[in-house]
Amino acid sequence: MDGQLQRQALSAAENAIEALGRADAVGARMAVATAVERDQVGAFTRLADAVYLAASQLEAGEPISEAAWDQLADAVGPGPLQGLVEQSRN
């Protein structure tokens, strides 16, 4: 496993979540694609699905639903990324 690539994947995952908090669907999709590409352990596969769902809501001109935010929180599991999801939600 390449630790540097995994750190880059984590940083990209953070960027995706932050982009959703700014209602930036394109930025979120680009960042999560980078996260998945650099992920060495499969940690961000579920996050990608959740980001795509939330981004599609934004692209439809709707706010991100509570259910989509919950899916994002579930996808990252407990820890710092879940805190970032909660921070970005509000």
Buried (B, 14 or more C-beta within 10 A) or exposed (E): EEEEEBEBBBBBBBBBBBBBBEBBBEBBBBBBBBBBEBBEEEBBEBBBBBBBBBBBBBEEEEEBEEEBBEBBBEBBEEEEBBEBBEEBBE
